């Protein structure tokens, strides 16, 4: 009785510790979840900034294209004006050379030629016309020279203006190139920032997943320990002989060596031997028989013997083991309640527990297992 109480107290302490572990996991999960949300926000902000930089870069590239077109246009205009300037200077020079020849000719032949031209006039009208002609020749040369000089000046001014505009466009183009380089650097930096945030976010999400899995495992462990503690507490109420108010009268049924351990079963849910895995991690080699029954259905000792174990045992849940001698033992797994304790002697058909679903179980049932010299044996050979 004292040992059973100690086991109950230990299970309660373990269940409490598991509960604290669950709370600790929950707190860490909340904190990690917040970190993941913050990283998600940082990543989204960084991506928005990158998109904004890309938009600015596209605008600058478009502006560079437009400026390049203007530069090309100005280059064509400058080339055209340079051709015009060259031709104007040629025309100016030709006109100047022609004028010099005419003046030289007239002055080399003296003024008498002008007089002869005038004297050959046959009428006053012709005289006046000849005089006007001589005067016009000189004035024409002067006017043409001035005109070509003016054209040269205008072309030079236009060429200078075009070159200035061309230089301004080149400065603008260089500034745009500098902005483009700066934006490219910013985008590369922003991309590195996004990649770092993505790495941090991935690590945080992985940590969060592991924490959730650990919390779920701790929760299952807590529930199992709580069930075990409840079963142990119920068993602790049993009398010194192992009986309790919960245990029923002995029942012996069947014609085999063993009495049926669960005559109140609903059906046999799994036979001895090969089967499909009912749960992940469960063996496909079934070492006993499963008797499906409602929770609380009485479980009876298959034969007289000594209880070697009556405690919680991981996948088996609440487990009772009875040694019948001559290398023969029987196991009773997944009990909801245990009415016996280790070291207790039991009789054939004695109510030793109640059907449950503790441990690794798909539903309330009794797993009844027969061991002969340490090897699982088909229970049907004894029932």
Buried (B, 14 or more C-beta within 10 A) or exposed (E): EEEBEEBBBEBBEBBBBBBEBBEEBBEBBEEBBEBBEBBBEBBEEBBEBBEEBEEBBEEBEEBBEEBEEBBEBBEEBBEEBBEBBEEBBEBBEEBBEEBEEEEEEBEEEEEEBBEEBBEEBEEEEEBEEBBEEBEEBEEEBEEBBEEBBEBBEBBBEBBEEBBEBBEEBEEBBEEBEEBBEEBEEBBEEBBEBBEEBEEBBEEBBEBBEEBBEBBEEBBEBBBBBBBBBBBBBBBBBBEEEBBBEBBEEBBBBEEBBBBBBBBBBBEBBBBBEEBEEBEEEBEEEBBBBBBBBBEEBBBBBBBBBBBEBBBBBEBBBBBBBBBBEEEBBBBBBBBBBBBBBBEBEBEBBBBBBBBBBBBBBBEBBBBBBBBEEEEBBBBEEBB
